[in-house]
Amino acid sequence: MARHPLDPECIAAHLDQLYRAAWALCGSRDEAEDLVQETCARVLARPRSLRSDDPLGYLLRALRNTLAGRRSLAGRRPRTVSLADVHEPADRGAASRPDEQAEVHEAFAAIAALPPDMREALVAVDVVGLSYADAGRLLGAKEATITTRLFRARRRVAERLAAPEPDARRTAGAVR
């Protein structure tokens, strides 16, 4: 199979998709921004060649590998918690639609809580917009496996989003 050089200019065309994928994988906007930046820096550090004409697939694999490396490294280091981790500041740009912003945060948190195989399938298809076949090639799984993982992942996310908050259950029980 012929190899094609990765055009550094094409990375900018895929930044939105990389960011959405990173946010869904991490569950945090700030961590997603850092992950995309680190991935781009690694990819741009030296010339790359692709086996196909699909730079998005290559970039998503690089993103996934960068995240795996970060998590592996983080597992070996002592963990500290900053105030930014405890309380995420409000997004001033979405101040006019705080209900929509809260729903997006809940959805990405639900996706981030999924097991890795389900989360990666959901991110590849529903967040990035890859076909089932492309997601299967990217993740090294059969298309039928991607279909099963997607079904289970979507069901878990829907159940988590539909579940009432623990405080709401206590309040509802006290009112009755």
C-alpha positions as a printed Julia matrix, in Angstrom:
176×3 Matrix{Float64}:
   0.0    0.0    0.0
   1.35   3.41  -0.97
   2.17   5.87   1.76
   1.12   9.52   1.61
   2.72  12.37   3.55
   0.5   14.02   6.15
  -0.09  17.62   5.17
   0.31  19.72   8.35
  -2.26  22.18   6.97
  -5.01  19.52   7.02
  -4.81  19.23  10.8
  -6.58  22.57  11.2
  -9.53  21.23   9.18
 -10.04  18.47  11.76
  -9.54  20.4   15.0
 -13.27  20.59  15.82
 -13.69  16.84  15.41
 -10.55  16.15  17.45
 -11.75  18.47  20.2
 -15.21  16.85  20.38
 -13.62  13.4   20.47
 -11.18  14.46  23.18
 -13.94  16.04  25.28
 -16.01  12.88  25.07
 -13.01  10.71  25.96
 -11.9   12.91  28.87
 -15.15  14.37  30.15
 -13.53  17.76  30.71
 -13.23  20.66  28.28
  -9.95  21.86  29.74
  -8.38  18.4   29.6
  -9.71  17.98  26.05
  -8.07  21.23  24.94
  -4.77  20.14  26.47
  -5.06  16.7   24.87
  -5.73  18.11  21.38
  -2.86  20.56  21.75
  -0.46  17.84  22.9
  -1.6   15.51  20.09
  -1.09  18.2   17.45
   2.33  19.07  18.86
   3.39  15.41  18.72
   2.09  14.93  15.19
   3.7   18.14  13.94
   7.02  17.43  15.69
   8.21  15.37  12.72
   7.0   14.5    9.21
   4.35  11.76   9.15
   3.24   9.45   6.38
  -0.16   7.78   6.12
  -1.11   4.41   4.67
  -4.34   5.88   3.34
  -5.77   9.25   2.39
  -7.59   9.47   5.74
  -5.84  12.04   7.94
  -8.78  12.1   10.4
  -8.37   8.41  11.19
  -4.67   8.9   11.76
  -5.26  11.95  13.97
  -7.9   10.13  16.04
  -5.49   7.23  16.61
  -2.81   9.72  17.62
  -5.29  11.38  20.0
  -6.2    8.01  21.54
  -2.54   7.05  21.92
  -1.7   10.4   23.5
  -4.54   9.95  26.0
  -3.39   6.42  26.82
   0.14   7.67  27.37
  -1.08  10.47  29.63
  -3.19   8.11  31.71
  -0.35   5.63  32.0
   2.01   8.37  33.13
  -0.6    9.82  35.52
  -1.06   6.4   37.13
   2.6    6.43  38.15
   2.6    9.91  39.65
   1.12  11.21  42.91
  -2.19  12.94  42.28
  -2.92  16.5   43.3
  -6.24  18.27  42.99
  -6.43  21.9   41.98
  -9.38  24.22  42.46
 -10.03  24.11  38.71
 -10.59  20.34  38.99
 -13.04  20.77  41.84
 -15.04  23.61  40.34
 -15.12  24.3   36.62
 -15.8   27.97  35.9
 -18.85  28.82  33.86
 -18.48  29.3   30.12
 -19.27  32.97  29.54
 -20.02  32.34  25.85
 -22.97  30.09  26.68
 -24.42  32.36  29.36
 -27.5   32.94  27.25
 -28.26  29.17  27.17
 -27.12  27.7   30.49
 -29.64  24.85  30.29
 -28.14  23.64  27.0
 -24.62  23.96  28.39
 -25.6   21.88  31.44
 -27.07  19.19  29.18
 -23.89  19.06  27.12
 -21.78  18.71  30.28
 -24.02  15.9   31.53
 -23.85  14.1   28.19
 -20.07  14.31  27.95
 -19.72  13.21  31.58
 -21.95  10.21  30.85
 -19.85   9.34  27.8
 -16.6    9.7   29.75
 -17.93   7.31  32.41
 -18.38   4.48  29.89
 -15.93   1.57  29.69
 -13.14   2.4   27.19
 -14.31   0.1   24.36
 -17.86   1.49  24.44
 -16.68   5.08  24.89
 -14.3    4.88  21.91
 -16.99   3.41  19.64
 -19.51   6.07  20.69
 -17.02   8.88  20.23
 -15.92   7.62  16.8
 -19.46   7.28  15.43
 -21.69   9.73  17.31
 -19.25  12.5   18.21
 -16.78  12.46  15.33
 -19.22  11.19  12.71
 -17.33   8.19  11.33
 -19.2    5.35   9.65
 -19.44   2.04  11.47
 -16.93   0.53   9.02
 -14.46   3.4    9.48
 -14.83   3.22  13.25
 -14.19  -0.53  13.11
 -10.99  -0.01  11.1
  -9.85   2.77  13.42
 -10.52   0.78  16.6
  -9.4   -2.59  15.24
 -12.82  -4.22  15.63
 -15.39  -5.77  13.32
 -18.3   -3.61  12.2
 -20.71  -5.88  14.08
 -18.69  -5.37  17.26
 -18.91  -1.6   16.8
 -22.68  -1.92  16.35
 -22.98  -3.88  19.61
 -20.73  -1.49  21.53
 -22.7    1.49  20.22
 -26.03  -0.03  21.21
 -24.81  -0.73  24.75
 -23.05   2.63  25.08
 -26.07   4.6   23.89
 -28.31   2.68  26.27
 -26.0    3.37  29.24
 -25.74   7.07  28.4
 -29.52   7.34  28.03
 -30.07   5.54  31.35
 -27.59   7.8   33.11
 -29.14  10.94  31.65
 -32.67   9.76  32.47
 -31.84   8.82  36.07
 -33.01  11.42  38.6
 -30.38  13.13  40.69
 -29.79  11.49  44.11
 -30.92  14.67  45.91
 -34.11  14.78  43.82
 -34.96  11.2   44.85
 -34.57  12.09  48.53
 -36.63  15.25  48.14
 -39.37  13.42  46.22
 -39.52  10.75  48.92
 -39.76  13.34  51.7
 -42.63  15.19  50.01
 -44.84  12.14  49.71
